[in-house]
Amino acid sequence: MTETGATSVDGTTATSDTTDTTSPTGSERPARRRDIQGLRALDVVAIIASHVTQWPSGGFVGVDVFFVISGFLITGLMLREYDRTGRLSLARFYGRRLRRIVPAALTVLLATSAVGYFLFNTTRAWETIWDAVYSLFFAANWRFAAVGVDYFHATSPASPLQHYWSLAVEEQFYLLWPAVMLVTLLFATSRLRDPRRIRWAVGAVMAVIVAASLVFAFWQTAAMPTVAYFSTFTRIWELGIGALLAIAAPVFIRMTRAARFIVGWAGLAGIVTSFFVITSAVPFPAPWALLPVLSTAAVIVAGIGGPQRHLFPLVNPVSTFIGNISYSLYLWHFPVLVFLLMLMPDQTPQVTAIIVGATILLAVMSYYLVEQPFQRSPLLESFNGSAEARSEAWADWREKFGTRFILSSIAVLAMVTVVTFTINTSLNDAIPVAAPAPVAGAEENPEIQLQADLTAAVSATAWPDNLSPSLDRVMSSTSNNNPARDCFNIGDTPRFDRCTWGSDDAPNHMYLVGDSTAMAYAPAFKAIADDSAGQWRITTVGLYGCRFTDVAVQNDGAGVMDSCEQRKSDIAAQISSDQPQLVVVSNAFALGQTPARVPLSVSTLVASAVAEAAQYNAAGRIVYLAAPPLGAELGQCYSPVSSPQDCNSPVGQTWLDFAAATDAAKGSDRFITSLPFTCANNLCPAFAGTLPTRYDSVHLTVEYSTHIAPALKHALVALGAM
């Protein structure tokens, strides 16, 4: 027999909300918890509002509330089954989970992958498909944790399936907790006669798990915040708190009505407060997740002894209905948001209304046509070997839900077909965009030709079909074909000889050092050395993610902070030993903070870069080369339905502040601006002529970097540095 009730963000029914203490004999069905349905409604609305409007700032903690609810409901369900039957069927448990979780989740995964295939550029489309694969097998949280700490994907746009990380955490927890609980119950039952002691034995095991997870969450939040956010191990305690509430329900049932009133309202106030006081800047999940988690626990505890009719914000019919469809709302809201913002980038109030309306429409369809038919189906249900019972159950299901199942299949196919047709009919036709004819004076000053190419690009209205390499190719390859890769990898010891270009007998030696922006210039400097007729030998060495300043600048990329200081020290020692004629320094023109999360100003960072360069004791000059201004993120702005205009990015004020401060602080050194070979008319395009300029928002492609070598050499010569 399947339970009745509504599904939540994790597919758990609201009827399985208490232990058998609500029905002392264990023979009665526990009362429906409308307050829990209201909690689900409150939290899914907060999550969607936070994602769609960026208000409230802490709306994302609704996921933490769902974790507590899920732990409470599922543990209570298993305890009741064990009390009623003396056994706990893992097969029945996992069959029930699959019926509740997979159908709606799979529907959204298929629809998102299909729409993304046509809407996104090739690179992002395949990333989305892989996200769907990981999500299907409940491993999305680890994929997104890895991407989040991967320096080369740090600025990538959000996946339309990123919200599946929370489902992965829950299902990983439920992969092990039922088995642990079963073993504990069997062990305790064989040694203890008192049912209360058996229950406390289960509670003791969970208390140890909660304590260990919470301690680990504190450590990992401080050490690796991105991983900590997605990690199962830092979230188990939240589900565990809910499980402990279910185990301890006999204690809480004795609460007086007045105490339940106070505790319930205090918990609700705590949850709402957490939406507004928690931001992405605070340590999370530890310690700040304690506020919504403990507040949720208070609301749940207050309702264990009976209905919470006084909590009218939670127990009204509207809240109950939204709670019923909360799982589908959660699944659909993020892909709808990502896709519609690609088609309508200017998020006006009308666009926001369309996003919300489309989410609600899809959620209602998904709830009635997918969730309900599959949850009530006899699929994966045990009938104790009775063919007659199985046949009767299927006949009853076909009568009640067969039509819905057929309609759901038609609806999904129709939706994907309509969206695909709409996208295909709105595609921009690619047309050849020829590079401007040679401009007078370009031979003497290559910057003139580059400016002509860039000016043509910023005014282009369609993507050229003769870009070589294609934008898809450069986005997927990133820096993999950079000739200096052996000297900027994280974790490796640089081989200076493997990233030194030009003749070994050249009378002049130059170094290019710095973070990823410097290393993106490496192909240009290699070309300068190769074309110098044996006059220059150039070494390009640095470290991606490592700012070459004498103050440490925090970078959350995997391994960056472990390697940065040693890399800077090694390079400074090598330069001091070699005494080159010229050192070119380039760092990101971006604000940052220390490892202790203290903000660093433009002036501090520029002065720190100058102080770092002073350690080199170079015989010749030092030149500061500006990073390219921050461009639009290609993964977001480039797609079959976008225009080159969508990828034009204005020169930002932060870049201008860094350029002015560097030029002023250089002293007797020199400064080269990057504007002549990256931007025109204060706009920075994604391509110039037939070459993509960047492979993400800031790093030059290898091909374009090589292309600007004559302009860079011209600038160095003009300064008297070469």
DRENLO-327053 format. One record per residue (C-alpha): residue in one letter; x, y, z. Coordinates in steps of 0.1 Angstrom, whole numbers, plus 2048, in hexadecimal, padded with zeros to 3 digits. Each point is the difference from the previous one (the first is absolute). Example, Ala and Ser with C-alpha at 12.3 -4.5 7.8 and 13.67 -1.06 7.14 Angstrom:
a87B7D384E s80E8227F9 
END
This chain:
m800800800 t80E8227F7 e7FD81E817 t7EA81D7F8 g80B824802 a81281B7EE t8247FF7F3 s81B81980A v82180A7F2 d80D7DD807 g7E17EE7F8 t7F77F6823 t7DB7FF809 a7F381781B t7EB7E5810 s8207ED80B d80981C817 t8017F2824 t8097E0811 d7E77E980F t7FD81681E t7E58137ED s7EC7E07FE p80B7ED81F t7F47DE7F4 g8128037DF s7E17F57EF e7F38227F6 r80D8157E4 p81281F80E a7EF8217FC r8088167E2 r81981B809 r7F381F7EE d81B815812 i81B7EC7EE q7EF8057DF g800825808 l8257FF809 r8067F17DE a7EC81C7EF l81381B813 d8217F17F8 v7FB7FA7DB v7F28237FC a81F80E811 i8177EB7EA i7EF80A7E0 a7FE82580A s82580080A h80A7F17DE v7E98157EA t802822812 q81E7FC816 w7E980881E p8007F581C s8267FC802 g7FE7E0814 g7E37EF7ED f8187E47F7 v7FE7F3824 g7DE7F27F7 v8147E17F5 d80C7FC824 v7DD80180D f7F67E57E7 f81D7EA80C v7F3801824 i7DC7F97F4 s80D7E37EB g8147F081C f7E2803817 l7E77F17E9 i8147E37F2 t80E7F5822 g7DD80180F l7F37EC7E2 m81A7E5806 l7FB7FF826 r7DA7FB7FB e8067E47E8 y8177EF818 d7E980581E r7E27F37EC t8107E27EF g8207F8813 r8148047E1 l80D81B7E8 s7FF7F87DB l81C8127EE a7F27F47DE r7DE810808 f81181F80D y8158067E1 g7E37F77E9 r7EC81A811 r81C81A7FD l8057F87DB r7DA8047F8 r800822812 i82180F7F5 v8097F37DD p7E28067E9 a7FD826805 a826804803 l8067EC7E0 t7E58147ED v812820808 l8227F27F8 l7F47F47DD a7EE8217F9 t81E81580C s8197EC7EC a7EB8027E0 v7FA825803 g824807809 y80C7EC7E2 f7EF8197E9 l803820815 f8247FE80D n8208017EE t8107DE7FA t81780181D r7E580A819 a7E77E87F1 w8167E2806 e80980C823 t7DB801807 i7FB7DD7F3 w81C7F4817 d7F081381C a7E07EC7F9 v8137DF801 y80F808822 s7DF80C80C l7EE7E17F5 f8187EB815 f7FE81881E a82480C7FE a7F98247F4 n80D80F821 w8237F27FA r80180B7DC f7F7823809 a81880181D a81C7F57E8 v7F681A7E7 g7FE81B81B v8247FB80A d80D7FC7DD y8128207F7 f7FA7FB7DB h7DA7FF806 a7FE81A81C t7ED8197EA s7EA7E77ED p7DB808800 a7E97ED818 s7F47DE7F4 p7DA7FF7FB l8027E0815 q81680D81C h7E37FE819 y8017DA7FD w81D800818 s7E780081E l7EE7E17F2 a8227EF7FD v808807825 e7DF7F280C e8027E07EB q8247FA80A f7F5803825 y7E37E87FA l8177E87EE l8107F8822 w7EA80C81C p7E47E57FC a81A7E5801 v81280F81E m7DE803811 l7F67DD7F8 v8207F180E t7FD81581F l7DC7F6806 l8087DB7FB f81E802818 a7ED81481A t7E17E97FE s8157E1806 r80E810820 l7E581780D r7DC7F9809 d7F3823805 p7F58107DF r80A82280E r8247F4805 i8007F27DD r7F58227F3 w81B812815 a81A7E97F2 v7F780C7DD g80182380D a8237FC80F v80E7F47DE m7F081E7EE a80D81881B v8247F47FA i7FB8057DA v7F1822805 a81C80B817 a81B7F47E8 s7F08107E2 l7FC821812 v82480180B f80C7F87DD a7E981B7F2 f81181A816 w8227F57F4 q7F87FD7DB t7EC8207FE a81F81380C a8187ED7EB m7ED7F97DF p7E0813800 t7F57F77DD v8047DB806 a7F0803822 y7E080F7F1 f7FB7E27EA s80F7E4815 t7EA7E480E f8167FE81E t7FA82480B r7DA7FC7FB i7F97DE811 w7FB811821 e7E38147F2 l7ED7E17F6 g80C7F0820 i7F081B815 g7DF7F77F0 a8067DB806 l807807825 l7DF812803 a7ED7E27F2 i8127E9819 a7FA81781D a7DB8067F8 p7F37EF81F v81181B815 f7F281D7EC i7DC7F37FF r7FD80A825 m8058257F9 t7E481780D r7EB8137E7 a80F82180C a8237F37FB r7F87F37DD f7F28227F7 i81F81280B v8187E77F1 g7EE7FF7DF w7FF8257FB a82480480C g80B7E67E6 l7EC8117E4 a80F822809 g8237F1800 i7FB7F17DD v7F38217F2 t81D813811 s8197E97F1 f7F48097DD f80A824806 v81F7FF817 i8137E47ED t81280A7E1 s8197EF7E8 a81C813813 v7FB7EE822 p8107DE808 f7E87E57F4 p7F57E5808 a812804821 p7F8812816 w7E48147EF a7EB7E27F5 l7F97FA825 l7E781C800 p7E87F27E6 v8067DC80A l7F8806825 s7E38167F8 t7F17E57E9 a8057E781C a7EC817817 v7E38027E8 i8007DA7FB v8027F9826 a7E3818807 g7EA7EC7E9 i8087DD80C g7E480181B g7E580A7E8 p7F58197E5 q80F822800 r7E18147F7 h80E82080F l81D8017E6 f7E980F7E6 p81C80A7E8 l8077DB7FC v7DF7EE803 n7EA8147E8 p7F47EF7E0 v8178157E9 s81F7F5814 t7F47DC7FF f7FC8007DB i8228107F9 g80F7E7818 n7EF7E47EC i81180B7E0 s82080C810 y8157E37F2 s7F68087DC l804826807 y8237FA80C l80A7EA7E2 w7F28177E5 h80982280D f8258017F9 p8007F37DC v7E38177F8 l81481E80F v8207F87EC f7EF7FA7DF l7E881D801 l81C81880A m8137F57E2 l7E38087E9 m7F7820813 p82080D810 d7F182080D q7EE7F581F t7E3818801 p7E27FB818 q7EE7F17E2 v81C7E67FA t8007F8825 a7DB7FA7FF i8047E97E1 i81B7EC813 v7EA7FB81F g7E17F87EB a8127E77EA t80F7EF820 i7DD7FD810 l7F07F37E0 l81B7E57FB a7FF7F7825 v7DB7FB800 m8017EB7E0 s81D7EB80F y7EF7FB821 y7DF7F37F1 l80C7EF7E1 v8227F180C e804800826 q7DE7F480B p7FC7E47E6 f8227F1807 q7FE804826 r7DF7ED801 s80B7E67E8 p8077DC80B l8228027EE l81C7F3817 e7E67F781A s8007DF813 f7E17EA7FF n80E7E2814 g8007EC7E0 s7DB8037FA a7F88027DB e7DC808808 a80A81E816 r81880D7E6 s7E67FD7E4 e7E6812816 a81881C809 w8098067DC a7DB8007F5 d7F881981B w81D8167F6 r7F68007DB e7DD80A809 k80C81E815 f82080B7EF g8047EF7DE t7F281E7EE r817817813 f81E7EC7F6 i7F78027DB l7F9825803 s821805811 s8137EF7E4 i7EE8157E6 a806820814 v8257FA804 l8057F87DB a7EB81E7F6 m813818817 v8227F57F3 t7F48027DC v7F2823804 v81F80D811 t8167F07E7 f7EC80E7E3 t800823810 i8267FF805 n8077F37DD t7EB81B7EF s81181B814 l8247F67F8 n81681B7F2 d80E7F77DE a825801801 i80F8157E4 p8248057F5 v81081F810 a81F8087ED a81D811813 p8038257F6 a8188077E3 p82380A80B v80082380F a81981A7F7 g81C802819 a7F97DD80E e8227F37F4 e81281A816 n7E77FD81D p7EE7DE802 e7E880F81A i7EF8137E4 q7F57DF7EE l7F67F1821 q7EA81E808 a7EF7FD7DD d7F97DB807 l7F2807822 t7EB81D7F5 a7F07EA7E5 a7F97E581A v7EF816819 s7E780B7E6 a7F97DD7F2 t7DC7F4803 a8057DB7F7 w81A7E6808 p8197FB7E4 d8027DD7F2 n8258037F8 l80E802823 s81E7EA803 p8027F0819 s7DB800808 l7F480F821 d7F47DD80A r8237F27FB v81281B814 m7E77FD81C s8067DB803 s8268017FC t80581E818 s826802806 n8087DC7F7 n8148097E1 n81381D810 p8257FA7F9 a80980B823 r7E97E8811 d81D7ED810 c809820813 f7DE80A80E n7F07E080C i7F47FE824 g8147E8814 d81D7FB7E8 t82380D804 p8078167E1 r81B7F67E8 f80D8227F5 d8127F07E2 r7DF7F37F3 c7F08227FE t81D8147F3 w7FE80B7DB g81880D7E7 s8257F97FB d8157F481E d81C8177F4 a7E981F7FF p81281E810 n7E080C811 h7EA7ED819 m7DC809809 y7E87F181A l7DA8017FF v7F27F8823 g7DF801811 d7DE7EF804 s7EA7F27E5 t7FD8217EE a8258017FB m8017DC7F5 a7E48077E6 y8198197F1 a81B7E47FE p7F97F77DB a8058247F6 f822801812 k80A7DF7F1 a7F980F7DD i81481F809 a81E7EA80A d7FD7EA7E1 d7FF81E7E9 s81C814811 a81B7F37E8 g8147F181E q800820814 w7E87F681C r7FB7E2816 i7DF802813 t7F57EB81E t7DA7FF808 v7F97F2823 g7E580681A l7E37EE811 y7DB8007F7 g7EC81081D c81F80D811 r802826802 f82580B7FE t7FE81881E d813800820 v7DF7FB813 a7ED7DF7FC v7E08047EC q7E77E5808 n7F67E97E3 d7E87E2807 g80D7ED7E2 a80C7DD809 g82480180A v8068257F8 m80880C823 d8167E2808 s8168087E2 c7FF8267FC e81A80C819 q81A7E67F7 r7FB8077DB k805825805 s81F7FA815 d80F7E87E6 i7FB8197E3 a80E81D814 a81F7EC807 q8047F57DC i7FC8247F3 s81980D81A s8187E67F5 d7FC8057DA q800826801 p7EB8047E0 q7FE8217ED l7DA802803 v7E57F2817 v7DB8047F5 v7E77FC81D s7DB7FA7FA n7E57F981A a7DA800800 f7F1822803 a7E77F481A l7F9806825 g8077E5819 q8047F7824 t81A7F0816 p7FE7DC80B a7F180E820 r7E480F7EA v80C824806 p7F78157E1 l81D80E7EC s7FC8227EE v80D80A7DE s81C81580E t80B7E4818 l8017E67E4 v8138177E8 a81980A81B s8047DB809 a8077F77DC v81B81B7FE a80F7F3820 e8017DC7F3 a81180B7E0 a81A813815 q80D7DF80C y80C7F57DE n81F816800 a7FF7FF7DA a81D8117EE g7E880F7E7 r7DD810801 i7DF7F480D v7E18057EB y7DC7FC80D l7E97F27E6 a7DB805806 a7E97E3800 p7E48017E6 p7E081080E l7E67E880D g7EB7F37E3 a7DE7EF7FF e8007DC80A l7FF7ED7DF g7EE7E280F q7E3818808 c8008197E4 y8097EA7E2 s7E57E87F3 p7EC7F97E0 v7E681980B s81781C80A s81181D7ED p82480C802 q7F281F810 d7F77EA81E c8257F9805 n80C8247FE s80B80B822 p80882480A v822807811 g7F87FF825 q80781A81A t8157E7814 w8177FA7E2 l8038267FB d809805825 f81B7E57FE a80F80E7E0 a80282380E a80E7F4821 t81A7EA7EF d80B81C7E8 a80481881E a8127E7816 k8197F27E7 g81B81A808 s81D7FD7E7 d7F07E07F2 r7E87FF7E2 f7DB7F87FB i7EF7F27E1 t7DA8027FD s7EE7E37F0 l7E38147F1 p80F8057DD f8007DB7F9 t7E17F4814 c7E581B7FE a7F381C7E9 n7E981D808 n8007F5824 l7F27DE7F7 c8127DF801 p7F27E67E7 a8037DA7FF f8128007DF a8158157E9 g8037FA7DB t7FE7DA7FE l80E7F8822 p7EE7FB822 t811818818 r7F97ED821 y7F67DD80B d7EE80C81F s7FA82280F v82580B803 h81A7E87F1 l80C8067DD t7FE7E27E8 v8227F27F5 e7F880A7DC y7F7824808 s81D804818 t8187F57E5 h7EE8187E8 i80781F816 a8257F9803 p80A81B7E7 a7EB81A813 l8107F6821 k8238027F2 h7F88227F1 a7F580C823 l81F7F3810 v8168107E6 a7EE821804 l8087FF825 g8247FA7F9 a7FE7DE812 m80C7EC7E1 
END
